[in-house]
Amino acid sequence: MGDFYQNGIITTLHNLSRRPLDELEDELVRFSSTRSLGLLLPSLFSELEGDALLRIVEHLAKAPYLAEIVVGLDRADERQYRQALEFFSRLPQRHRILWNDGPRLRAIDQRLEQEGLAPMEAGKGRNVWYCLGYVLASGRAESVALHDCDILTYDRSLLARLIYPVANPAFNYEFCKGYYARVADGEINGRVSRLLVTPLLRALKKVFGSMDYLEYLDSYRYPLAGEFSFRRDVINDIRIPSDWGLEIGVLSEMKRNYATNRLCQVDIADVYDHKHQDLSLSDEQRGLSKMSVDISKAIFRKLATNGVVFSTETFRSIKATYFRIALDFVETYRNDALINGLDLDVHREEQAVELFAQNIMKAGEHFLEHPMETPFMPCWNRVISAVPDVLQQLRDAVEEDTREFSADGLWRMAL
């Protein structure tokens, strides 16, 4: 059971009573009669072949309040796209699959590239960006949740709690971030959040003093969680990175666009486990190593827009301060693990801290060497201004793909 403590400058909604799922879903059904609800699922084709997504779809099929489910499908050829259509056909809700590698969506991407508006880097950020565009194009959902497709411990109560804050008309929240304890199989996970983001934020506060943006990020209990929900009007003006800085980028944009009393976080799961990334000690272009560089750059870029001036000496101070704070956190997490009967490998933890410290410097050096780098994807308002019929094109492409490649009867069933 969670506590009721409110930390930081955003509202925390706790799980205090283990409220029955059917009560939550009954309320969501009532809310959906006046505020339609949707779900985004950014997915790789490979996830259709694992156990996690099958479990997710089986649970989602029982969620009675969703008006639409939008699946972004990456790394799929035609045969695999057809397989995805069949895989998701078990969903009784209206659902559409964006075949991101298909010729129709590629044609739209090439049109945007001619205008200098196409996402530059493939990956989850690009997938999410196009899914957001389709939500605007479809217009069927007014409040939308997003979660990953590799959650091994998925239960649809996660979705119910995640979308509730932006579904309830009595609440004024525009955005909600999910959080949970990353504990599974007797271990504490979530190294990048525990050992990079939190100690880096504390180090930045020591170096630069208290700043509203740093206090804001430090208010989130799990800033790198891939689960969040939002009202549809959030989509128009949001600019997000296409790399591993996606989650930090989304939080930064919400701080830029909304007062903090319109933002919240909610406890969505007692147990959470998903696919783990390798630490990748020897290759900074892979795994947690690349993730740590991208996240650090995202934070530095945002601080620069707030007037913070960086130099090589500044980054050396940040690295040294971070390293000491992070090592103290290793001891803290070791003790937390012991009292709960969990395992924590101190050697692996300190290896991660050493790697993250090096990558903070690499991120800083990259930032200084490329001051004009803009890895953000444009907001959809700008895209629509440049290509006024882009949403119609996107909607038509998805419908035509569905019509052409669906098995007999599947298309009509989903109308």
N, C-alpha and C positions, 0 to 999 in steps of 0.2 A: 504493500500500500504506500502510495506517495504521501509526502507531507503537504502542508498547505502554504509553505513559505513562498512569498513573492520576491524574487531577486531581480535586480536590474530595472530597466525602464519600459519593458513590455509586459503585458498580462500573461501569467502562466495559469492554464486551466489544468487542474490535477485530476487524477483518477482516485477519488476518495472513497467511493462506495461500491465499486464493482457492479455498477448498474447493469441490469439484464439487457442483453442485446436487443431482444424483441421490443423493449420499451423505447430504446434509442431509435430503432428502425421505424416504429410506429410514428414517432414524432417527425422523422425525416420524410416519411410518406406525406404527412400533413403539410410540412414545409414545401415539399415539391409541387404541391398543387398551385402554389402562387410564385414559387421561385424554383424553376427547373434545375436539376442537378446532373452533372456529368463527371466523367472520369477520363484521364489521359494515362496511357500506358506506353511509355517509350521502351521499345524492345529490340533486341537482336534476334535474328532467326534462330540462332543457336539456343536461345532460351526456350524455344518451343520444344526442344528435345530433352530438356531437363525436367526434374520433378517439381521445381518451385512454381513455374508458370501454370502447369496443369492444376496444381492445388489452388492457385489464385483464381483461375477461371471457374473451377468448381464452386468456390465460395462466392464469387461475383454473380454467378447465375442465380443465387438466392437473395441478392440485394434488390428489394422491390421498388426503390425510390429513384433509380438512375434513368434519366431520359435518353442518355447517349453515352457510349463508350468509344473513345477514339484511340486506336492503336497506331503508334508510329513504328513501322517495320524497317529495320536496317539490315544490310548485308544479306539480301535475299534475291535469288534469280527468279525467273518466271515459275519454275516448278515449285520452288519454295514458297512463293507468294500464293500459289494455288493451295498449297498445303496449309498455309496460315489461314486462308479463308475457311477451309474445312475445320481447322483446329478451333477457331473462335466461333464457329457456327452454333456451338452448344450454348452460347449466350442468348437468353431470350430477349434481352434489351436490344434496342436499335444500336448497331455498332458499325463502324467503318474502319478500314485498315488503310493507312497511308503507305503505299509501296514506294518508299523513298528512292529505291534504285530502279524503278520502272521508267520506261521511256516518257510517259506523260508528265510525271513529276520532275524528271530530269530536264524536260523541255522548259518547264516553268523556272527551274533553277538556272538554266542557261539564259533565259530572258532577264532574270534578276541580275545575273552576273554582268550582262551587257550594261546595266544601269549602275554597276558597282554596289549592288545591294545583296548579293548572295552570300550566305555564310561561307567563310573561307576554310573552315576545318570540319571534317566529318567527325561524327561522334554524338554523344547524348545531347549536347547543347543544340546542335543543328536539328536533331530529331525533335526535341521539345519545341524548338522555334517553329517548325512547320506544323506541329500539332496545335500550337497556340493559334497559328493562322487559320487552321481549319475550324477551330472552335468559333472564331469570329465569322468565318464563312458560313458555317452551319447555322449559327444563331439559336441552337436548340437548348443550350445550357447557360443559365445565368450565374451559377456558382459551380466551380470545377475543382476536383481534387486531382493530384498527380502522385503516383508512387511507382517504384521500380518493379521489375518483373522477375527478380531473382531472390525474393524474400522466402526463405525456406520454412519459416515459422508462421506463414500468413494465416490470418483469421479475419473474416470480414468485419469484425468489430473494430479493427484498425481503421478501415475506411470510414465506418460510421462515426468514430470519434474525430477523425481527421477532417471530415467535411462539415460536421455539425456547427462549428463556430461561424462559418460563412454561409450556412444554410438557414440558421435560425433568424427569422426577421426581427426578433427582439434584440439581437446583437448588432453592433455597428462595425464589426471587423471586416476589413477588405482582404486580409491575408492572414493565414495561419500556418505555422510551421509545426510539424510533428516532432516529438522527441521520445526517447525510450532508453533503457539501459542496454548497451551492447554487450550482453552476457549470454553465452551459449556454450554448451559442451564443457561446462566447468571452467571457462576462461573469460577474462575481460578482454573484449575486442575494441575496435574503434580507435586504433593507434593514432591516426592522423588528427582526429579531433582532440583526443586526450593529450597527445605529446607534441603536436605542432600548433594547432590553432589557439587553444587556450593559453599555453605558456607564451606564444608569440604575442598575443593581445596584451597579456600582463607585462611583457617586456617592453612593448611599444608604449604602454602607459607610464612605465618607469622612465623611458628615454624622453618622451615628449610631454609627459604630464597627462592629466585627465582630459579626455576629449569626448564629446558627445557621441561621435561615431564609434569610438572604441568601446565606450560603455554600452552602446547599443548592441554591437556584435557580441560582447561578453555576456549580455543578458540571455542569449540563447543557450539552452542546455545541450543541444546537439546541433550546432550550426551547419554541419555537413550532412544532415539527414536528407535523403532524397525524396521525402514525403512532405508535400505542402498543399494547401488549398487556397482559393482566391475567388473573388468576384470577377465576372467577365470584363468589366471595364478596366481592370488592372492591366490587361494584355496590350492595350493600344500604345502605351507610352514606355513600356519596359524594354530596356536594352541589356542583354545578357551576354556573357562571354561564351565562346564556343568550345572552350577547353575545360579542364578540371576545375576551373574557377567558377563554374556554373552556380553552385549553391551560394557561395559568398557573393557572387554578382547579383543574384536575385535578392538576397537580403539587403545589399547596398542600394539597389534600385527602389526597394520598398521604403527604405529610410529617406531616400531623396524625394519620393513622390507623395508620401503620406505621413501624417502625424503619428507618433508612436502609439497613441491610444486607439488607432485603427488596426493595430497589428497585435498578434498574440501567438502563443505556442501552446500545444496541448499534448498531454501524455497519451500515447496511442497504443502502447503494447508493454506487457510485463516481460516478455521474452522476444528477442528479435535477432535473427541471424540471416545473413545472405552471403553471396559469393565474395570471397576474400581476395584482395589483390596482393601480389607478391611485393615484398619490400624493394626488390630490385636494386641491390647495393651497387652493382657494377654497370647499370645502364639507366641514366637519368631520363631517357625517353620512354620508360615503361613503368608500370606499377605505381607503388606509393611514392617512388622517387619523383616521377613526372608530376604526380598529383601534388606533392608538397611544393614543387617549384611554381606550378600554375596558381595554386592557392595563395602563396606568398606574393606573387606578382599582382594578383587581383586586389589584395589588401593594400599593397604599396601604391597601386594606381589610384585607388579610391582616396587614400590619404593625400596624395598629391593634388587631387581635385579640390581638397579641402584646405589647400595652402601650405601643406607640409613640404619642406625643402629637404631633399635627401642628398647625401654625398657618400663617397666610399667610406669615410671615417664614421659617418652615421650608421651605415650598415654593419661595420665592425662592432660598434657599440651594441647595436640591436642583437647581433649574433651572440656576443659574449653574455649579455643579459639574459637572452633566451636560454642559452645553454645551462646556466646555473638554475634558473627557474624550472626548466624541464627536468633536470636531474632530481630536483626536490619533488617534483610530481611523481617520478618513478617510485620513490620511497613511499609517497602517499598512497599510490595505487597498489603497491605491494602489501601494505598494511590493510587496505580495504579488501583485497583479495583474501588475505589470511583469515580475517575475522568472519568472512562469508564462506570459508572452506573452498575457495577457488584457487586455480593455478595462475601464476604470473611469472614468466621467465625474465628475470632482471637483466640478464645478458642481452636478450633480444630487444628489450625495452631500451636499453642504453645504446645498442646499435642503431635503433631507429632515431633516437635523439641526436646521435652524432651525424647521421645522414641528413636529418632535417636541418641541423645547424649549418652544414656545408651548403645545403640547397637554399637556405635563406640568403647566404652570400651570393650564390649563383643567380638567384632571382633578382637580388639587388643590382648586381653587375649588369644583368640583361636590361633591367629597367633604365639604368643610367646610359647604356649604349644605344637603346632604342626608345628615346623619349617620345617619339611620334607614333609609336605602335598603337593601333586601335583594334584589339581583338574582339570588340563587341559586335554582335549582330544588330542591325538597325531595328528600331522600333517599328511596329506594323503601321503606325500612322504615317511614317515616312515612306514606307513601301507602297502604301495605298495612294499616297500623293504622287509618287513617280509612275506607278502602274495602276491606274484607277480600277481596272477590271481584274486585278490579281486574285481577289477572293473568289470571284465567279469562276476564274480559270481553275483555281485550286479545288473548289467544290466539284466542278464538272469533271476534272481529271480523276478524282477519287471515285465518283459515281460511275464513270465509264470503265475504269479498271474493275470495279466490283461487278458491273454488268457483264463485261467481256469474259472474265476469268472464273466467275462463280459457277459451281455445279448447278444443274437444273433444279429450280425451286428455291435454292438458297437465297438468290437475289430477292425474289418476291417475299420470302419469309421475313427479311430484314427491313422491308419498307416501312 
